[in-house]
Amino acid sequence: MASADHRIFEIENLTLQRGITLPRAQITYKTYGRLAGDKSNVILYPTSYGAQHHDTEWLIGPGRVLDPREWFIVIPNMFGNGLSSSPSNLDAPFGPDRCPTFTHWDNVHAQRRMLEAEFGIERLAMVYGWSMGAQQALHWGAIFPDRVERICAVCGSARTSIHNKVFLEGVRAALTGDPNWRGDHFAAHPVRGLRAMGRVYAGWAMSQAFYREKLYEQAGFSSLEDFLVRSWEANFLRRDAHDLLAGLETWMASDISDNALYNGDLAAALGAITARSIVMPSRTDLYFTPEDSEIETAMMPNAELRPIESIWGHRAGNPVFNPEDEAVLRRAVAELLVG
């Protein structure tokens, strides 16, 4: 199935990692550029938390981080994001009050099936991802090491840290504190909870120095309140709250070793990633910290740790309003692809 903006790959009887079978699952995706005859120019670019493909495609274009004049770029929407299978679009007996847990194991296996069935693609030139997209990139490297040549993992992790889970628990508490929460679903769109979620998120996603220097003004906002309302509150108000909760569960569960291949041995999972990799934490990321990235990267045999020296916090890895940080990402990707 297709629309003007994207295509849908359907999977019948998809058994998820946690044991639930979806009679009909779907991966929604979009492609950019032209696939080479030998299929050697494929870049997979998974989505991040709360984002759909059109939110992240700004990074694709002539002279941008991912250039479609040379590369065939595929954005697969993550399970739970409202376009691929999600609480908001699942068929009965599933729905907002009974949604299975999606894991990145589920995401990358479904993506592999889509790439093979739709395009005959068995090997990727690179997986590029930011945040939860970086989590998927590292899952690809550990689960399918013979299928991935390069990885650029930006502001993400191989395993969600305990401190990161504390942040996510705060976000979930803010959202489910809405009066419409019924214990397992929302009775109506939780405007109050989504606004609260946005404000909690804003304090973690941007660094202390970002606010001290009032860099939200550089991004086009007239005041701090304008930034919080039009950027953070608006970002979550446009989404289905059940989908956002599903994404939080996937994030919480993210661990490249939590599977039958590695049985919880993170060092073994990281050691299995043979792809030439650049791991790029933001120096001021408050939840995907550079210290955590340093520990993980040291266990990868063919990886370089390259922190982004920026005060934009987590958003240094998705620098829509920040050409300096975008240039850092562009240089790293160019080095990976040339090599």
C-alpha positions as CSV (number, residue, x, y, z in Angstrom):
1,M,0.0,0.0,0.0
2,A,1.1,3.6,-0.6
3,S,0.2,7.2,-0.3
4,A,1.8,10.3,-1.8
5,D,4.0,10.6,1.2
6,H,4.9,7.0,2.3
7,R,4.4,3.3,1.7
8,I,3.2,0.5,4.0
9,F,4.6,-2.9,4.3
10,E,2.3,-5.4,5.9
11,I,3.3,-8.5,7.9
12,E,0.8,-11.2,8.8
13,N,1.0,-13.0,12.1
14,L,4.0,-11.1,13.5
15,T,5.1,-12.6,16.8
16,L,6.7,-9.9,18.9
17,Q,9.7,-10.5,21.3
18,R,7.4,-10.4,24.3
19,G,5.3,-13.2,23.0
20,I,2.2,-11.5,21.6
21,T,1.3,-12.2,17.9
22,L,-0.2,-9.4,15.8
23,P,-2.5,-10.9,13.1
24,R,-1.6,-7.9,10.9
25,A,1.4,-5.6,11.6
26,Q,2.6,-2.7,9.4
27,I,5.8,-0.8,8.9
28,T,5.3,2.6,7.3
29,Y,8.3,3.9,5.5
30,K,9.5,6.5,3.0
31,T,12.5,6.4,0.6
32,Y,14.7,9.1,-0.8
33,G,17.1,8.9,-3.7
34,R,17.6,6.0,-6.1
35,L,18.6,2.4,-5.3
36,A,21.9,1.4,-7.0
37,G,21.8,-1.6,-9.3
38,D,24.0,-3.5,-7.0
39,K,22.0,-2.3,-3.9
40,S,25.3,-1.0,-2.4
41,N,24.1,2.6,-1.5
42,V,21.4,2.0,1.2
43,I,21.3,4.1,4.3
44,L,18.7,3.2,7.0
45,Y,17.5,6.1,9.1
46,P,15.1,4.9,11.9
47,T,12.9,7.4,13.7
48,S,13.2,8.8,17.2
49,Y,10.8,9.1,20.1
50,G,7.5,10.8,19.2
51,A,8.8,11.5,15.6
52,Q,7.4,10.4,12.3
53,H,9.4,10.3,9.0
54,H,8.3,13.8,8.0
55,D,9.7,15.2,11.3
56,T,13.2,14.0,10.6
57,E,13.6,14.2,6.8
58,W,14.9,17.8,7.1
59,L,18.3,16.1,7.5
60,I,18.1,14.6,4.0
61,G,18.9,16.7,0.9
62,P,21.7,17.9,-1.4
63,G,24.6,19.0,0.8
64,R,22.8,17.9,4.0
65,V,23.9,15.1,6.4
66,L,22.3,12.4,4.2
67,D,22.5,13.3,0.5
68,P,19.9,11.5,-1.8
69,R,21.9,12.3,-4.9
70,E,24.3,9.5,-4.0
71,W,22.5,7.4,-1.4
72,F,19.2,5.5,-1.2
73,I,17.8,6.5,2.2
74,V,15.0,4.6,3.9
75,I,13.2,6.0,6.9
76,P,11.2,3.2,8.6
77,N,8.7,4.5,11.2
78,M,9.2,2.9,14.6
79,F,6.4,0.7,16.0
80,G,4.3,2.8,18.3
81,N,4.8,6.2,16.5
82,G,1.3,6.3,15.1
83,L,2.2,5.4,11.5
84,S,3.6,1.9,11.9
85,S,1.6,-0.5,14.2
86,S,0.7,1.5,17.3
87,P,-2.0,1.6,20.0
88,S,-3.9,4.2,17.9
89,N,-4.2,2.0,14.8
90,L,-4.2,-1.6,16.0
91,D,-7.1,-3.9,15.2
92,A,-9.1,-5.6,17.9
93,P,-8.5,-7.2,20.4
94,F,-5.7,-4.7,20.8
95,G,-6.1,-1.0,21.3
96,P,-5.2,1.9,23.6
97,D,-6.2,-0.1,26.8
98,R,-4.5,-3.4,25.7
99,C,-1.3,-2.7,23.7
100,P,1.5,-5.2,23.4
101,T,5.0,-4.0,24.3
102,F,7.1,-3.3,21.2
103,T,10.9,-3.7,21.5
104,H,13.7,-2.7,19.2
105,W,14.2,-6.4,18.5
106,D,10.8,-6.2,16.9
107,N,11.6,-3.0,15.1
108,V,14.8,-4.2,13.5
109,H,13.5,-7.6,12.5
110,A,10.4,-6.0,10.9
111,Q,12.7,-3.5,9.1
112,R,14.9,-6.3,7.8
113,R,11.8,-8.1,6.4
114,M,10.6,-5.0,4.7
115,L,14.0,-4.2,3.1
116,E,14.3,-7.7,1.7
117,A,10.7,-8.1,0.5
118,E,10.3,-4.6,-1.0
119,F,13.8,-4.0,-2.5
120,G,15.8,-7.2,-2.2
121,I,18.2,-5.4,0.2
122,E,20.3,-7.7,2.4
123,R,23.1,-5.3,3.4
124,L,23.2,-1.7,4.5
125,A,25.9,0.8,3.7
126,M,25.1,2.6,7.0
127,V,22.5,2.8,9.7
128,Y,22.2,6.4,10.9
129,G,20.1,7.2,14.0
130,W,19.5,9.9,16.6
131,S,18.2,9.1,20.1
132,M,15.9,6.1,19.8
133,G,17.0,5.9,16.2
134,A,20.6,5.4,17.5
135,Q,19.3,2.6,19.8
136,Q,17.9,0.9,16.7
137,A,21.2,1.5,14.8
138,L,23.1,-0.3,17.6
139,H,20.5,-3.1,17.7
140,W,21.1,-3.6,13.9
141,G,24.8,-3.8,14.5
142,A,24.5,-6.4,17.2
143,I,21.7,-8.5,15.8
144,F,22.7,-8.4,12.2
145,P,26.5,-7.8,12.3
146,D,27.0,-9.2,8.8
147,R,24.4,-6.9,7.3
148,V,25.7,-3.5,8.4
149,E,28.9,-1.9,7.1
150,R,28.8,1.4,9.1
151,I,26.9,2.9,12.0
152,C,26.5,6.5,13.1
153,A,24.8,6.5,16.5
154,V,24.0,10.0,17.6
155,C,22.9,10.8,21.2
156,G,21.7,7.3,22.0
157,S,22.7,4.1,23.8
158,A,23.0,0.4,23.5
159,R,21.2,-0.1,26.8
160,T,18.9,2.4,28.5
161,S,20.7,3.5,31.7
162,I,19.0,3.5,35.1
163,H,19.3,7.3,35.2
164,N,17.6,7.6,31.8
165,K,14.8,5.4,33.1
166,V,14.3,7.8,36.0
167,F,13.9,10.6,33.5
168,L,11.3,8.5,31.6
169,E,9.4,7.7,34.7
170,G,9.0,11.4,35.4
171,V,7.8,12.0,31.9
172,R,5.3,9.1,32.2
173,A,4.1,10.4,35.6
174,A,3.5,13.8,34.2
175,L,1.5,12.4,31.3
176,T,-0.6,10.0,33.3
177,G,-1.3,12.6,36.0
178,D,-3.9,14.0,33.6
179,P,-7.5,13.7,35.0
180,N,-8.5,11.6,31.9
181,W,-6.2,8.8,32.8
182,R,-8.1,5.6,33.8
183,G,-5.3,3.4,34.8
184,D,-4.8,1.7,31.5
185,H,-6.0,4.3,29.0
186,F,-7.1,7.9,28.5
187,A,-10.8,8.6,28.4
188,A,-10.2,11.7,26.3
189,H,-7.2,13.5,24.8
190,P,-5.1,14.5,27.8
191,V,-4.3,18.1,27.1
192,R,-3.2,18.9,30.6
193,G,-1.0,15.8,30.8
194,L,0.6,16.4,27.4
195,R,1.4,20.1,28.3
196,A,3.0,18.9,31.6
197,M,4.9,16.2,29.7
198,G,6.3,18.9,27.3
199,R,7.5,21.1,30.2
200,V,9.2,18.2,32.0
201,Y,10.9,17.1,28.8
202,A,12.1,20.6,28.0
203,G,14.1,20.7,31.2
204,W,16.0,17.5,30.3
205,A,16.4,17.8,26.6
206,M,18.2,21.1,26.6
207,S,21.2,21.9,28.8
208,Q,21.5,24.4,31.6
209,A,23.8,26.5,29.5
210,F,21.3,26.5,26.6
211,Y,18.8,28.3,28.9
212,R,21.4,30.5,30.5
213,E,22.5,31.8,27.1
214,K,18.8,32.0,26.0
215,L,19.5,30.1,22.8
216,Y,15.8,29.5,22.3
217,E,15.8,33.1,20.9
218,Q,18.3,31.9,18.3
219,A,15.8,29.3,17.4
220,G,13.2,31.9,16.6
221,F,11.2,32.1,19.9
222,S,10.4,35.4,21.5
223,S,10.6,34.3,25.1
224,L,11.0,31.2,27.3
225,E,7.3,30.8,27.6
226,D,6.9,31.0,23.8
227,F,9.5,28.3,23.5
228,L,7.8,26.0,26.0
229,V,4.4,26.5,24.5
230,R,5.1,26.5,20.8
231,S,7.9,24.0,20.7
232,W,7.5,21.5,23.6
233,E,3.8,21.6,24.5
234,A,2.8,21.7,20.8
235,N,5.2,18.8,19.9
236,F,3.4,16.4,22.2
237,L,-0.2,17.8,21.8
238,R,-0.2,16.7,18.2
239,R,0.4,13.0,19.1
240,D,-1.8,10.3,20.4
241,A,-1.0,9.9,24.1
242,H,-1.3,6.1,24.0
243,D,1.3,6.0,21.2
244,L,3.6,8.2,23.4
245,L,3.2,5.7,26.3
246,A,4.1,2.8,23.9
247,G,7.2,4.7,22.8
248,L,8.3,5.2,26.4
249,E,7.9,1.4,27.1
250,T,10.1,0.7,24.0
251,W,12.7,3.2,25.2
252,M,12.7,1.7,28.8
253,A,13.2,-1.8,27.4
254,S,16.0,-0.9,25.0
255,D,19.0,-3.2,25.4
256,I,20.9,-4.8,22.5
257,S,21.8,-7.8,24.8
258,D,18.2,-8.6,26.0
259,N,17.7,-11.5,23.6
260,A,18.5,-15.1,23.1
261,L,21.7,-14.2,21.1
262,Y,23.4,-12.5,24.1
263,N,21.4,-13.4,27.2
264,G,22.0,-10.1,28.8
265,D,25.7,-9.9,28.2
266,L,26.1,-6.3,27.0
267,A,29.9,-6.7,26.5
268,A,29.3,-9.6,24.2
269,A,26.6,-7.8,22.2
270,L,28.8,-4.7,21.8
271,G,31.8,-6.8,20.9
272,A,29.8,-8.4,18.1
273,I,29.3,-5.1,16.3
274,T,31.8,-5.2,13.5
275,A,30.5,-2.2,11.6
276,R,32.8,0.8,11.4
277,S,31.1,3.1,13.8
278,I,31.1,6.6,15.1
279,V,29.3,7.1,18.4
280,M,28.4,10.8,18.9
281,P,27.0,11.8,22.3
282,S,26.4,15.4,23.0
283,R,28.7,16.8,25.6
284,T,25.8,18.3,27.5
285,D,23.1,15.6,27.0
286,L,21.4,15.0,30.4
287,Y,20.1,11.6,29.8
288,F,22.2,9.9,27.0
289,T,25.4,11.1,28.8
290,P,28.8,11.1,27.1
291,E,30.1,9.1,30.1
292,D,27.7,6.3,29.3
293,S,28.6,6.4,25.6
294,E,32.3,6.2,26.5
295,I,31.8,3.0,28.5
296,E,29.8,1.4,25.7
297,T,32.0,2.5,22.8
298,A,35.1,1.1,24.6
299,M,33.5,-2.4,24.1
300,M,32.9,-2.0,20.4
301,P,35.9,-3.3,18.3
302,N,35.7,-0.9,15.4
303,A,34.2,2.3,16.9
304,E,35.3,5.8,17.6
305,L,33.8,8.0,20.3
306,R,33.3,11.5,19.0
307,P,31.3,13.8,21.3
308,I,29.5,16.8,19.9
309,E,30.9,19.8,21.7
310,S,27.6,21.8,22.1
311,I,25.4,23.4,24.7
312,W,22.2,22.3,22.9
313,G,21.9,19.2,25.1
314,H,20.2,16.2,23.6
315,R,19.0,18.3,20.7
316,A,22.6,18.8,19.5
317,G,22.0,15.5,17.7
318,N,18.9,16.8,15.9
319,P,20.1,20.4,15.2
320,V,17.2,21.8,13.2
321,F,18.0,25.3,14.4
322,N,21.7,24.9,14.8
323,P,23.9,24.8,11.6
324,E,27.1,24.4,13.6
325,D,26.1,21.1,15.1
326,E,24.6,20.0,11.8
327,A,28.0,20.6,10.2
328,V,29.7,18.3,12.8
329,L,27.2,15.5,12.0
330,R,27.7,16.0,8.2
331,R,31.5,15.7,8.6
332,A,31.3,12.5,10.6
333,V,28.9,10.9,8.1
334,A,31.1,12.0,5.2
335,E,34.1,10.4,6.8
336,L,32.3,7.1,7.4
337,L,30.9,6.9,3.9
338,V,34.2,7.8,2.2
339,G,36.0,5.2,4.2
